[in-house]
Amino acid sequence: MDPLYTAVATATHGRDGRAVSSDGKLDLALGFPVEMGGDGRGTNPEQLFAAGYAACFGSALGAVGRAAKVDVSDAAVTAEVGIGKEGEGFALAVTLRVELPDSLDEETGRKLVEQAHQVCPYSNATRGNIPVELVIE
């Protein structure tokens, strides 16, 4: 692959530290969620992954919609990223909830969501590595 863009970010002190992008546009405190024993004050890697995946999937959906000449500009994608114990370590699971415009019929909507799942870089990166469930709402 020949990258068109490379994002660079540095995290210090792991989940209880800080994450900063090389251009300074991202600069935030990190913290364990309450559910994992933290105080919940900072954001966490799962929230960042969910935000990135939702945005990327939304863009992929827009691209396949434009190619099919179907307006999905009012669609919304919510990514739920779960983390839990698996064996000796931890694992992730994702649910993508896609809200499509009311004007779109179910069959066309499902086809576009499945096509977006084939072209989205986050979907391609996770395929075969973690479970990703697609839910059309």
The first five atom37 places (N, CA, C, CB, O) and aatype in JSON, in Angstrom:
{
  "aatype": [12, 3, 14, 10, 18, 16, 0, 19, 0, 16, 0, 16, 8, 7, 1, 3, 7, 1, 0, 19, 15, 15, 3, 7, 11, 10, 3, 10, 0, 10, 7, 13, 14, 19, 6, 12, 7, 7, 3, 7, 1, 7, 16, 2, 14, 6, 5, 10, 13, 0, 0, 7, 18, 0, 0, 4, 13, 7, 15, 0, 10, 7, 0, 19, 7, 1, 0, 0, 11, 19, 3, 19, 15, 3, 0, 0, 19, 16, 0, 6, 19, 7, 9, 7, 11, 6, 7, 6, 7, 13, 0, 10, 0, 19, 16, 10, 1, 19, 6, 10, 14, 3, 15, 10, 3, 6, 6, 16, 7, 1, 11, 10, 19, 6, 5, 0, 8, 5, 19, 4, 14, 18, 15, 2, 0, 16, 1, 7, 2, 9, 14, 19, 6, 10, 19, 9, 6],
  "atom_mask": [
    [1, 1, 1, 1, 1],
    [1, 1, 1, 1, 1],
    [1, 1, 1, 1, 1],
    [1, 1, 1, 1, 1],
    [1, 1, 1, 1, 1],
    [1, 1, 1, 1, 1],
    [1, 1, 1, 1, 1],
    [1, 1, 1, 1, 1],
    [1, 1, 1, 1, 1],
    [1, 1, 1, 1, 1],
    [1, 1, 1, 1, 1],
    [1, 1, 1, 1, 1],
    [1, 1, 1, 1, 1],
    [1, 1, 1, 0, 1],
    [1, 1, 1, 1, 1],
    [1, 1, 1, 1, 1],
    [1, 1, 1, 0, 1],
    [1, 1, 1, 1, 1],
    [1, 1, 1, 1, 1],
    [1, 1, 1, 1, 1],
    [1, 1, 1, 1, 1],
    [1, 1, 1, 1, 1],
    [1, 1, 1, 1, 1],
    [1, 1, 1, 0, 1],
    [1, 1, 1, 1, 1],
    [1, 1, 1, 1, 1],
    [1, 1, 1, 1, 1],
    [1, 1, 1, 1, 1],
    [1, 1, 1, 1, 1],
    [1, 1, 1, 1, 1],
    [1, 1, 1, 0, 1],
    [1, 1, 1, 1, 1],
    [1, 1, 1, 1, 1],
    [1, 1, 1, 1, 1],
    [1, 1, 1, 1, 1],
    [1, 1, 1, 1, 1],
    [1, 1, 1, 0, 1],
    [1, 1, 1, 0, 1],
    [1, 1, 1, 1, 1],
    [1, 1, 1, 0, 1],
    [1, 1, 1, 1, 1],
    [1, 1, 1, 0, 1],
    [1, 1, 1, 1, 1],
    [1, 1, 1, 1, 1],
    [1, 1, 1, 1, 1],
    [1, 1, 1, 1, 1],
    [1, 1, 1, 1, 1],
    [1, 1, 1, 1, 1],
    [1, 1, 1, 1, 1],
    [1, 1, 1, 1, 1],
    [1, 1, 1, 1, 1],
    [1, 1, 1, 0, 1],
    [1, 1, 1, 1, 1],
    [1, 1, 1, 1, 1],
    [1, 1, 1, 1, 1],
    [1, 1, 1, 1, 1],
    [1, 1, 1, 1, 1],
    [1, 1, 1, 0, 1],
    [1, 1, 1, 1, 1],
    [1, 1, 1, 1, 1],
    [1, 1, 1, 1, 1],
    [1, 1, 1, 0, 1],
    [1, 1, 1, 1, 1],
    [1, 1, 1, 1, 1],
    [1, 1, 1, 0, 1],
    [1, 1, 1, 1, 1],
    [1, 1, 1, 1, 1],
    [1, 1, 1, 1, 1],
    [1, 1, 1, 1, 1],
    [1, 1, 1, 1, 1],
    [1, 1, 1, 1, 1],
    [1, 1, 1, 1, 1],
    [1, 1, 1, 1, 1],
    [1, 1, 1, 1, 1],
    [1, 1, 1, 1, 1],
    [1, 1, 1, 1, 1],
    [1, 1, 1, 1, 1],
    [1, 1, 1, 1, 1],
    [1, 1, 1, 1, 1],
    [1, 1, 1, 1, 1],
    [1, 1, 1, 1, 1],
    [1, 1, 1, 0, 1],
    [1, 1, 1, 1, 1],
    [1, 1, 1, 0, 1],
    [1, 1, 1, 1, 1],
    [1, 1, 1, 1, 1],
    [1, 1, 1, 0, 1],
    [1, 1, 1, 1, 1],
    [1, 1, 1, 0, 1],
    [1, 1, 1, 1, 1],
    [1, 1, 1, 1, 1],
    [1, 1, 1, 1, 1],
    [1, 1, 1, 1, 1],
    [1, 1, 1, 1, 1],
    [1, 1, 1, 1, 1],
    [1, 1, 1, 1, 1],
    [1, 1, 1, 1, 1],
    [1, 1, 1, 1, 1],
    [1, 1, 1, 1, 1],
    [1, 1, 1, 1, 1],
    [1, 1, 1, 1, 1],
    [1, 1, 1, 1, 1],
    [1, 1, 1, 1, 1],
    [1, 1, 1, 1, 1],
    [1, 1, 1, 1, 1],
    [1, 1, 1, 1, 1],
    [1, 1, 1, 1, 1],
    [1, 1, 1, 1, 1],
    [1, 1, 1, 0, 1],
    [1, 1, 1, 1, 1],
    [1, 1, 1, 1, 1],
    [1, 1, 1, 1, 1],
    [1, 1, 1, 1, 1],
    [1, 1, 1, 1, 1],
    [1, 1, 1, 1, 1],
    [1, 1, 1, 1, 1],
    [1, 1, 1, 1, 1],
    [1, 1, 1, 1, 1],
    [1, 1, 1, 1, 1],
    [1, 1, 1, 1, 1],
    [1, 1, 1, 1, 1],
    [1, 1, 1, 1, 1],
    [1, 1, 1, 1, 1],
    [1, 1, 1, 1, 1],
    [1, 1, 1, 1, 1],
    [1, 1, 1, 1, 1],
    [1, 1, 1, 1, 1],
    [1, 1, 1, 0, 1],
    [1, 1, 1, 1, 1],
    [1, 1, 1, 1, 1],
    [1, 1, 1, 1, 1],
    [1, 1, 1, 1, 1],
    [1, 1, 1, 1, 1],
    [1, 1, 1, 1, 1],
    [1, 1, 1, 1, 1],
    [1, 1, 1, 1, 1],
    [1, 1, 1, 1, 1]
  ],
  "atom_positions": [
    [[0.84, -1.18, 0.0], [0.0, 0.0, 0.0], [0.89, 1.24, 0.0], [-0.96, 0.0, 1.22], [1.9, 1.29, 0.69]],
    [[0.49, 2.22, -0.77], [1.17, 3.52, -0.8], [0.28, 4.51, -0.08], [1.48, 3.98, -2.28], [-0.72, 4.96, -0.65]],
    [[0.6, 4.87, 1.17], [-0.29, 5.73, 1.97], [-0.54, 7.1, 1.33], [0.3, 5.92, 3.36], [0.38, 7.74, 0.82]],
    [[-1.8, 7.51, 1.36], [-2.16, 8.86, 0.94], [-1.99, 9.84, 2.09], [-3.61, 8.89, 0.43], [-1.76, 11.04, 1.88]],
    [[-2.09, 9.33, 3.31], [-1.99, 10.13, 4.52], [-1.57, 9.21, 5.65], [-3.33, 10.85, 4.85], [-1.98, 8.05, 5.7]],
    [[-0.77, 9.72, 6.56], [-0.38, 8.96, 7.74], [-0.65, 9.8, 8.98], [1.11, 8.54, 7.66], [-0.09, 10.88, 9.13]],
    [[-1.5, 9.3, 9.85], [-1.76, 9.96, 11.13], [-0.7, 9.51, 12.12], [-3.21, 9.63, 11.66], [-0.3, 8.34, 12.14]],
    [[-0.24, 10.44, 12.94], [0.77, 10.12, 13.94], [0.29, 10.64, 15.29], [2.15, 10.73, 13.56], [-0.05, 11.82, 15.43]],
    [[0.26, 9.77, 16.27], [-0.13, 10.16, 17.63], [0.76, 9.43, 18.63], [-1.64, 9.86, 17.9], [1.2, 8.3, 18.39]],
    [[1.01, 10.08, 19.73], [1.83, 9.49, 20.79], [1.02, 9.45, 22.07], [3.14, 10.3, 20.99], [0.4, 10.44, 22.47]],
    [[1.03, 8.29, 22.72], [0.38, 8.14, 24.01], [1.45, 7.91, 25.07], [-0.66, 6.97, 24.0], [2.39, 7.14, 24.87]],
    [[1.29, 8.58, 26.18], [2.2, 8.39, 27.3], [1.41, 7.87, 28.49], [2.94, 9.71, 27.65], [0.26, 8.27, 28.7]],
    [[2.02, 7.0, 29.27], [1.43, 6.44, 30.48], [0.19, 5.6, 30.21], [1.07, 7.55, 31.44], [-0.69, 5.49, 31.06]],
    [[0.11, 5.0, 29.03], [-0.97, 4.07, 28.71], [-2.36, 4.64, 28.9], [0.0, 0.0, 0.0], [-2.63, 5.79, 28.52]],
    [[-3.24, 3.85, 29.48], [-4.65, 4.23, 29.63], [-4.86, 5.33, 30.67], [-5.46, 3.03, 30.0], [-5.95, 5.89, 30.74]],
    [[-3.89, 5.63, 31.46], [-4.01, 6.7, 32.45], [-3.09, 7.86, 32.12], [-3.7, 6.16, 33.86], [-2.52, 8.49, 33.01]],
    [[-2.95, 8.13, 30.84], [-2.02, 9.16, 30.41], [-2.63, 10.21, 29.52], [0.0, 0.0, 0.0], [-3.67, 10.79, 29.83]],
    [[-1.96, 10.45, 28.42], [-2.37, 11.51, 27.5], [-2.08, 11.03, 26.09], [-1.64, 12.86, 27.81], [-1.1, 10.31, 25.87]],
    [[-2.91, 11.41, 25.14], [-2.69, 11.12, 23.72], [-2.63, 12.44, 22.97], [-3.81, 10.19, 23.14], [-3.49, 13.31, 23.14]],
    [[-1.6, 12.59, 22.15], [-1.39, 13.83, 21.41], [-1.02, 13.49, 19.97], [-0.28, 14.71, 22.08], [-0.15, 12.65, 19.74]],
    [[-1.67, 14.13, 19.01], [-1.32, 13.93, 17.61], [-0.14, 14.83, 17.25], [-2.54, 14.21, 16.69], [0.11, 15.83, 17.9]],
    [[0.56, 14.45, 16.2], [1.76, 15.19, 15.8], [1.45, 16.62, 15.38], [2.46, 14.46, 14.67], [2.31, 17.49, 15.47]],
    [[0.23, 16.86, 14.92], [-0.15, 18.23, 14.51], [-0.82, 19.01, 15.64], [-1.08, 18.17, 13.31], [-1.17, 20.18, 15.46]],
    [[-0.99, 18.38, 16.8], [-1.58, 19.05, 17.96], [-3.09, 19.19, 17.94], [0.0, 0.0, 0.0], [-3.67, 19.74, 18.87]],
    [[-3.75, 18.69, 16.89], [-5.21, 18.82, 16.82], [-5.9, 17.89, 17.81], [-5.7, 18.52, 15.4], [-7.03, 18.15, 18.23]],
    [[-5.23, 16.81, 18.17], [-5.75, 15.89, 19.18], [-4.83, 15.97, 20.38], [-5.86, 14.42, 18.63], [-3.62, 15.73, 20.27]],
    [[-5.39, 16.31, 21.51], [-4.6, 16.4, 22.74], [-5.57, 16.17, 23.88], [-3.85, 17.79, 22.87], [-6.3, 17.08, 24.29]],
    [[-5.58, 14.95, 24.4], [-6.57, 14.65, 25.43], [-6.07, 13.69, 26.48], [-7.8, 14.08, 24.79], [-5.16, 12.89, 26.27]],
    [[-6.71, 13.82, 27.64], [-6.4, 12.95, 28.77], [-7.04, 11.59, 28.55], [-6.89, 13.58, 30.1], [-8.15, 11.48, 28.03]],
    [[-6.32, 10.56, 28.94], [-6.82, 9.2, 28.87], [-7.09, 8.69, 30.27], [-5.81, 8.28, 28.13], [-6.43, 9.09, 31.23]],
    [[-8.06, 7.81, 30.39], [-8.36, 7.23, 31.68], [-9.15, 5.95, 31.53], [0.0, 0.0, 0.0], [-9.85, 5.75, 30.54]],
    [[-9.02, 5.08, 32.51], [-9.8, 3.85, 32.54], [-11.27, 4.21, 32.74], [-9.3, 2.89, 33.65], [-11.58, 5.09, 33.54]],
    [[-12.19, 3.54, 32.04], [-13.61, 3.75, 32.32], [-13.96, 3.2, 33.71], [-14.48, 3.06, 31.23], [-13.26, 2.33, 34.24]],
    [[-15.01, 3.71, 34.27], [-15.46, 3.28, 35.59], [-15.67, 1.76, 35.61], [-16.76, 4.0, 35.98], [-15.36, 1.1, 36.6]],
    [[-16.21, 1.22, 34.51], [-16.5, -0.21, 34.43], [-15.25, -1.08, 34.52], [-17.22, -0.51, 33.14], [-15.33, -2.27, 34.8]],
    [[-14.09, -0.47, 34.29], [-12.83, -1.21, 34.36], [-11.99, -0.76, 35.56], [-12.03, -1.03, 33.07], [-10.78, -0.98, 35.6]],
    [[-12.66, -0.11, 36.54], [-11.97, 0.26, 37.76], [-11.38, 1.65, 37.79], [0.0, 0.0, 0.0], [-10.71, 2.02, 38.75]],
    [[-11.61, 2.43, 36.75], [-11.06, 3.79, 36.71], [-12.04, 4.82, 37.23], [0.0, 0.0, 0.0], [-13.14, 4.5, 37.67]],
    [[-11.61, 6.07, 37.18], [-12.48, 7.16, 37.64], [-13.3, 7.75, 36.49], [-11.64, 8.25, 38.29], [-14.18, 8.58, 36.73]],
    [[-13.03, 7.33, 35.25], [-13.81, 7.78, 34.11], [-13.56, 9.21, 33.69], [0.0, 0.0, 0.0], [-14.33, 9.75, 32.89]],
    [[-12.52, 9.84, 34.19], [-12.27, 11.25, 33.88], [-11.76, 11.5, 32.46], [-11.28, 11.82, 34.86], [-12.1, 12.5, 31.84]],
    [[-10.96, 10.59, 31.95], [-10.44, 10.77, 30.6], [-11.16, 9.89, 29.61], [0.0, 0.0, 0.0], [-11.95, 9.03, 29.99]],
    [[-10.87, 10.12, 28.34], [-11.42, 9.23, 27.32], [-10.6, 7.95, 27.32], [-11.43, 9.9, 25.91], [-9.59, 7.86, 28.03]],
    [[-11.0, 6.97, 26.55], [-10.27, 5.71, 26.52], [-10.1, 5.24, 25.08], [-10.98, 4.64, 27.36], [-10.79, 5.72, 24.19]],
    [[-9.18, 4.31, 24.85], [-8.93, 3.85, 23.49], [-10.17, 3.32, 22.77], [-7.87, 2.79, 23.51], [-10.3, 3.47, 21.56]],
    [[-11.07, 2.69, 23.51], [-12.27, 2.15, 22.87], [-13.17, 3.27, 22.34], [-13.06, 1.27, 23.85], [-13.76, 3.14, 21.27]],
    [[-13.27, 4.37, 23.08], [-14.05, 5.51, 22.58], [-13.41, 6.11, 21.34], [-14.17, 6.59, 23.67], [-14.11, 6.46, 20.39]],
    [[-12.09, 6.21, 21.34], [-11.39, 6.75, 20.18], [-11.57, 5.85, 18.97], [-9.9, 6.93, 20.48], [-11.8, 6.32, 17.86]],
    [[-11.47, 4.54, 19.19], [-11.67, 3.58, 18.1], [-13.11, 3.65, 17.58], [-11.35, 2.14, 18.58], [-13.34, 3.61, 16.37]],
    [[-14.07, 3.75, 18.5], [-15.48, 3.84, 18.1], [-15.72, 5.09, 17.26], [-16.4, 3.86, 19.34], [-16.4, 5.03, 16.24]],
    [[-15.17, 6.22, 17.67], [-15.36, 7.47, 16.92], [-14.74, 7.36, 15.53], [-14.74, 8.65, 17.69], [-15.35, 7.77, 14.54]],
    [[-13.53, 6.81, 15.47], [-12.87, 6.66, 14.18], [-13.6, 5.71, 13.26], [0.0, 0.0, 0.0], [-13.77, 6.0, 12.07]],
    [[-14.04, 4.58, 13.8], [-14.73, 3.58, 12.98], [-16.07, 4.15, 12.49], [-14.96, 2.28, 13.79], [-16.41, 3.98, 11.32]],
    [[-16.82, 4.81, 13.36], [-18.11, 5.38, 12.96], [-17.93, 6.4, 11.84], [-18.8, 6.04, 14.16], [-18.67, 6.39, 10.86]],
    [[-16.94, 7.28, 11.98], [-16.7, 8.31, 10.96], [-16.25, 7.69, 9.65], [-15.66, 9.31, 11.45], [-16.73, 8.07, 8.58]],
    [[-15.34, 6.73, 9.73], [-14.83, 6.1, 8.53], [-15.93, 5.31, 7.81], [-13.66, 5.17, 8.88], [-16.04, 5.36, 6.58]],
    [[-16.73, 4.58, 8.58], [-17.81, 3.8, 7.98], [-18.84, 4.73, 7.33], [-18.49, 2.9, 9.03], [-19.36, 4.42, 6.26]],
    [[-19.13, 5.86, 7.98], [-20.05, 6.83, 7.41], [-19.55, 7.36, 6.08], [0.0, 0.0, 0.0], [-20.33, 7.55, 5.14]],
    [[-18.24, 7.61, 5.99], [-17.66, 8.07, 4.72], [-17.74, 6.99, 3.65], [-16.21, 8.5, 4.92], [-18.03, 7.28, 2.49]],
    [[-17.47, 5.74, 4.03], [-17.56, 4.63, 3.09], [-18.99, 4.48, 2.59], [-17.07, 3.32, 3.73], [-19.22, 4.24, 1.4]],
    [[-19.95, 4.62, 3.5], [-21.36, 4.54, 3.1], [-21.72, 5.66, 2.13], [-22.27, 4.61, 4.34], [-22.44, 5.44, 1.15]],
    [[-21.22, 6.85, 2.4], [-21.45, 7.97, 1.48], [-20.87, 7.71, 0.1], [0.0, 0.0, 0.0], [-21.49, 8.05, -0.91]],
    [[-19.69, 7.12, 0.06], [-19.04, 6.84, -1.23], [-19.81, 5.8, -2.03], [-17.6, 6.35, -1.0], [-20.03, 5.98, -3.23]],
    [[-20.24, 4.71, -1.38], [-20.99, 3.7, -2.13], [-22.37, 4.22, -2.49], [-21.11, 2.39, -1.3], [-22.92, 3.85, -3.53]],
    [[-22.94, 5.08, -1.65], [-24.23, 5.7, -1.98], [-24.1, 6.59, -3.21], [0.0, 0.0, 0.0], [-24.95, 6.53, -4.11]],
    [[-23.06, 7.42, -3.26], [-22.87, 8.29, -4.44], [-22.67, 7.46, -5.69], [-21.66, 9.22, -4.23], [-23.21, 7.79, -6.75]],
    [[-21.9, 6.38, -5.59], [-21.66, 5.52, -6.75], [-22.95, 4.89, -7.25], [-20.64, 4.42, -6.41], [-23.12, 4.67, -8.45]],
    [[-23.86, 4.6, -6.32], [-25.16, 4.0, -6.69], [-26.22, 5.06, -6.97], [-25.64, 3.08, -5.56], [-27.37, 4.74, -7.28]],
    [[-25.82, 6.33, -6.87], [-26.74, 7.46, -7.07], [-27.91, 7.42, -6.07], [-27.28, 7.45, -8.5], [-29.07, 7.67, -6.42]],
    [[-27.56, 7.09, -4.81], [-28.52, 7.04, -3.72], [-28.05, 8.0, -2.64], [-28.68, 5.58, -3.15], [-26.91, 7.93, -2.19]],
    [[-28.94, 8.9, -2.22], [-28.58, 9.89, -1.22], [-28.66, 9.28, 0.18], [-29.51, 11.12, -1.32], [-29.74, 8.96, 0.67]],
    [[-27.51, 9.13, 0.81], [-27.45, 8.64, 2.18], [-26.79, 9.69, 3.09], [-26.67, 7.3, 2.25], [-26.24, 9.36, 4.14]],
    [[-26.85, 10.94, 2.65], [-26.17, 12.01, 3.4], [-26.74, 12.21, 4.8], [-26.26, 13.32, 2.63], [-26.06, 12.74, 5.67]],
    [[-27.98, 11.79, 5.04], [-28.59, 11.91, 6.36], [-28.38, 10.67, 7.24], [-30.07, 12.19, 6.22], [-28.94, 10.58, 8.33]],
    [[-27.59, 9.73, 6.76], [-27.33, 8.52, 7.54], [-26.46, 8.86, 8.75], [-26.65, 7.43, 6.67], [-25.67, 9.8, 8.72]],
    [[-26.61, 8.07, 9.8], [-25.76, 8.22, 11.0], [-25.24, 6.84, 11.36], [-26.56, 8.86, 12.2], [-25.95, 5.84, 11.27]],
    [[-23.98, 6.79, 11.78], [-23.36, 5.53, 12.18], [-22.92, 5.65, 13.64], [-22.16, 5.17, 11.26], [-22.21, 6.58, 14.01]],
    [[-23.35, 4.7, 14.44], [-22.93, 4.62, 15.84], [-22.13, 3.34, 16.0], [-24.16, 4.65, 16.83], [-22.63, 2.25, 15.71]],
    [[-20.89, 3.48, 16.45], [-20.05, 2.31, 16.68], [-19.99, 2.03, 18.18], [-18.62, 2.52, 16.1], [-19.71, 2.92, 18.98]],
    [[-20.26, 0.8, 18.53], [-20.14, 0.35, 19.92], [-18.95, -0.59, 19.97], [-21.47, -0.36, 20.42], [-18.95, -1.64, 19.32]],
    [[-17.94, -0.23, 20.73], [-16.74, -1.05, 20.84], [-16.67, -1.61, 22.25], [-15.45, -0.23, 20.5], [-16.52, -0.87, 23.22]],
    [[-16.79, -2.92, 22.36], [-16.72, -3.6, 23.64], [-15.34, -4.19, 23.86], [0.0, 0.0, 0.0], [-14.68, -4.61, 22.91]],
    [[-14.92, -4.21, 25.1], [-13.65, -4.84, 25.46], [-13.93, -5.81, 26.61], [-12.56, -3.78, 25.86], [-14.68, -5.5, 27.53]],
    [[-13.31, -6.97, 26.55], [-13.49, -7.96, 27.61], [-12.36, -8.96, 27.63], [0.0, 0.0, 0.0], [-11.55, -9.02, 26.71]],
    [[-12.32, -9.72, 28.69], [-11.29, -10.75, 28.84], [-11.49, -11.85, 27.81], [-11.3, -11.33, 30.27], [-12.61, -12.26, 27.52]],
    [[-10.37, -12.31, 27.29], [-10.38, -13.46, 26.38], [-9.08, -14.21, 26.61], [-10.53, -13.02, 24.87], [-8.0, -13.73, 26.27]],
    [[-9.18, -15.38, 27.18], [-7.99, -16.13, 27.51], [-7.14, -15.37, 28.51], [0.0, 0.0, 0.0], [-7.64, -14.93, 29.55]],
    [[-5.87, -15.22, 28.22], [-4.94, -14.51, 29.1], [-4.97, -13.0, 28.89], [-3.53, -15.02, 28.88], [-4.43, -12.26, 29.7]],
    [[-5.61, -12.55, 27.83], [-5.6, -11.13, 27.5], [-7.0, -10.56, 27.37], [0.0, 0.0, 0.0], [-7.93, -11.0, 28.04]],
    [[-7.11, -9.57, 26.52], [-8.37, -8.9, 26.27], [-8.68, -8.93, 24.78], [-8.34, -7.43, 26.78], [-7.78, -9.11, 23.96]],
    [[-9.94, -8.77, 24.45], [-10.36, -8.76, 23.05], [-11.43, -7.68, 22.86], [-10.9, -10.15, 22.62], [-12.04, -7.21, 23.82]],
    [[-11.63, -7.31, 21.61], [-12.63, -6.3, 21.25], [-13.74, -6.94, 20.43], [-11.99, -5.15, 20.46], [-13.54, -7.98, 19.8]],
    [[-14.89, -6.31, 20.44], [-16.02, -6.66, 19.57], [-16.71, -5.35, 19.2], [-17.02, -7.68, 20.27], [-16.77, -4.43, 20.01]],
    [[-17.21, -5.28, 17.98], [-17.83, -4.04, 17.48], [-19.24, -4.31, 16.99], [-16.98, -3.43, 16.35], [-19.5, -5.32, 16.34]],
    [[-20.14, -3.4, 17.3], [-21.45, -3.35, 16.68], [-21.55, -1.99, 15.99], [-22.62, -3.56, 17.73], [-21.35, -0.96, 16.62]],
    [[-21.87, -2.01, 14.7], [-22.11, -0.77, 13.95], [-23.61, -0.63, 13.74], [-21.34, -0.77, 12.59], [-24.24, -1.45, 13.08]],
    [[-24.17, 0.42, 14.32], [-25.59, 0.71, 14.16], [-25.73, 1.81, 13.13], [-26.24, 1.12, 15.53], [-25.26, 2.93, 13.33]],
    [[-26.38, 1.49, 12.01], [-26.49, 2.42, 10.9], [-27.94, 2.87, 10.78], [-26.0, 1.79, 9.57], [-28.83, 2.06, 10.52]],
    [[-28.15, 4.16, 10.97], [-29.48, 4.76, 10.79], [-29.54, 5.34, 9.38], [-29.77, 5.86, 11.87], [-28.83, 6.29, 9.06]],
    [[-30.38, 4.75, 8.55], [-30.51, 5.19, 7.17], [-31.7, 6.14, 7.01], [-30.67, 3.99, 6.23], [-32.62, 6.13, 7.83]],
    [[-31.68, 6.95, 5.98], [-32.83, 7.84, 5.74], [-34.11, 7.04, 5.56], [-32.58, 8.72, 4.5], [-34.11, 5.96, 4.98]],
    [[-35.22, 7.59, 6.06], [-36.51, 6.91, 5.96], [-36.92, 6.65, 4.5], [-37.58, 7.74, 6.65], [-37.67, 5.71, 4.23]],
    [[-36.45, 7.48, 3.59], [-36.82, 7.36, 2.18], [-36.18, 6.16, 1.49], [-36.45, 8.63, 1.45], [-36.55, 5.81, 0.37]],
    [[-35.22, 5.53, 2.15], [-34.49, 4.42, 1.55], [-35.15, 3.1, 1.89], [-33.03, 4.42, 2.03], [-35.44, 2.82, 3.06]],
    [[-35.4, 2.26, 0.86], [-36.02, 0.96, 1.13], [-35.01, 0.03, 1.79], [-36.57, 0.34, -0.18], [-33.8, 0.2, 1.65]],
    [[-35.53, -0.96, 2.5], [-34.7, -1.84, 3.33], [-33.66, -2.61, 2.51], [-35.59, -2.83, 4.07], [-32.5, -2.71, 2.92]],
    [[-34.06, -3.15, 1.38], [-33.14, -3.94, 0.56], [-31.97, -3.1, 0.04], [-33.89, -4.57, -0.61], [-30.82, -3.53, 0.11]],
    [[-32.27, -1.92, -0.47], [-31.22, -1.03, -0.97], [-30.31, -0.61, 0.17], [-31.84, 0.21, -1.66], [-29.09, -0.58, 0.02]],
    [[-30.89, -0.28, 1.31], [-30.11, 0.13, 2.47], [-29.16, -0.96, 2.92], [0.0, 0.0, 0.0], [-27.98, -0.69, 3.17]],
    [[-29.65, -2.18, 3.02], [-28.81, -3.3, 3.45], [-27.67, -3.51, 2.45], [-29.64, -4.6, 3.58], [-26.53, -3.74, 2.85]],
    [[-27.97, -3.44, 1.16], [-26.95, -3.63, 0.14], [-25.86, -2.56, 0.26], [-27.59, -3.59, -1.26], [-24.67, -2.88, 0.16]],
    [[-26.25, -1.31, 0.47], [-25.26, -0.23, 0.6], [-24.41, -0.4, 1.86], [-25.97, 1.12, 0.63], [-23.2, -0.16, 1.83]],
    [[-25.03, -0.8, 2.97], [-24.29, -1.01, 4.22], [-23.28, -2.15, 4.03], [-25.26, -1.32, 5.4], [-22.14, -2.05, 4.48]],
    [[-23.69, -3.22, 3.39], [-22.78, -4.35, 3.15], [-21.64, -3.95, 2.22], [-23.54, -5.54, 2.57], [-20.51, -4.39, 2.41]],
    [[-21.93, -3.12, 1.21], [-20.87, -2.63, 0.32], [-19.91, -1.72, 1.08], [-21.48, -1.87, -0.88], [-18.69, -1.8, 0.89]],
    [[-20.45, -0.86, 1.94], [-19.6, 0.02, 2.75], [-18.68, -0.82, 3.63], [-20.46, 0.98, 3.61], [-17.52, -0.46, 3.84]],
    [[-19.19, -1.92, 4.15], [-18.4, -2.79, 5.02], [-17.24, -3.43, 4.24], [-19.3, -3.89, 5.64], [-16.23, -3.81, 4.84]],
    [[-17.38, -3.56, 2.94], [-16.32, -4.13, 2.11], [-15.23, -3.11, 1.77], [-16.91, -4.69, 0.83], [-14.08, -3.49, 1.53]],
    [[-15.57, -1.82, 1.74], [-14.58, -0.81, 1.33], [-14.03, 0.02, 2.49], [-15.2, 0.11, 0.33], [-12.99, 0.66, 2.34]],
    [[-14.69, 0.02, 3.63], [-14.23, 0.81, 4.78], [-12.88, 0.28, 5.28], [-15.28, 0.79, 5.92], [-12.76, -0.91, 5.55]],
    [[-11.87, 1.15, 5.4], [-10.56, 0.69, 5.89], [-10.61, 0.06, 7.28], [-9.59, 1.83, 5.9], [-9.88, -0.89, 7.55]],
    [[-11.46, 0.58, 8.17], [-11.58, -0.01, 9.5], [-12.19, -1.41, 9.41], [-12.44, 0.9, 10.43], [-11.75, -2.32, 10.11]],
    [[-13.19, -1.58, 8.56], [-13.78, -2.91, 8.38], [-12.76, -3.88, 7.8], [-15.01, -2.84, 7.46], [-12.69, -5.03, 8.21]],
    [[-11.97, -3.39, 6.85], [-10.95, -4.26, 6.26], [-9.88, -4.63, 7.28], [-10.3, -3.58, 5.04], [-9.36, -5.74, 7.26]],
    [[-9.55, -3.7, 8.17], [-8.53, -3.97, 9.19], [-9.02, -4.96, 10.25], [-8.1, -2.68, 9.85], [-8.24, -5.74, 10.78]],
    [[-10.31, -4.9, 10.55], [-10.84, -5.76, 11.61], [-11.33, -7.12, 11.1], [-11.98, -5.05, 12.31], [-11.47, -8.06, 11.87]],
    [[-11.59, -7.21, 9.8], [-12.17, -8.44, 9.24], [-11.31, -9.65, 9.58], [-12.33, -8.32, 7.72], [-10.11, -9.68, 9.29]],
    [[-11.93, -10.64, 10.2], [-11.24, -11.86, 10.57], [-10.46, -11.74, 11.88], [0.0, 0.0, 0.0], [-9.92, -12.73, 12.38]],
    [[-10.41, -10.54, 12.43], [-9.66, -10.33, 13.67], [-10.59, -10.17, 14.88], [-8.77, -9.11, 13.54], [-10.31, -10.69, 15.96]],
    [[-11.68, -9.43, 14.69], [-12.65, -9.23, 15.76], [-14.04, -9.3, 15.16], [-12.43, -7.86, 16.48], [-14.21, -9.01, 13.98]],
    [[-15.04, -9.69, 15.94], [-16.39, -9.73, 15.42], [-16.93, -8.31, 15.21], [-17.31, -10.51, 16.36], [-16.78, -7.44, 16.07]],
    [[-17.56, -8.09, 14.05], [-18.21, -6.83, 13.73], [-19.63, -7.16, 13.29], [-17.42, -6.04, 12.62], [-19.84, -7.84, 12.29]],
    [[-20.6, -6.67, 14.04], [-22.01, -6.88, 13.73], [-22.57, -5.62, 13.08], [-22.82, -7.26, 15.0], [-22.36, -4.51, 13.59]],
    [[-23.28, -5.78, 11.98], [-23.94, -4.66, 11.31], [-25.42, -4.67, 11.68], [-23.76, -4.75, 9.77], [-26.11, -5.67, 11.49]],
    [[-25.91, -3.55, 12.2], [-27.32, -3.43, 12.58], [-27.88, -2.22, 11.83], [-27.5, -3.27, 14.14], [-27.38, -1.1, 11.98]],
    [[-28.91, -2.44, 11.05], [-29.54, -1.33, 10.33], [-30.78, -0.93, 11.09], [-29.89, -1.72, 8.86], [-31.66, -1.75, 11.36]],
    [[-30.85, 0.35, 11.43], [-31.97, 0.85, 12.23], [-32.8, 1.83, 11.44], [-31.47, 1.51, 13.51], [-33.79, 2.36, 11.95]]
  ]
}
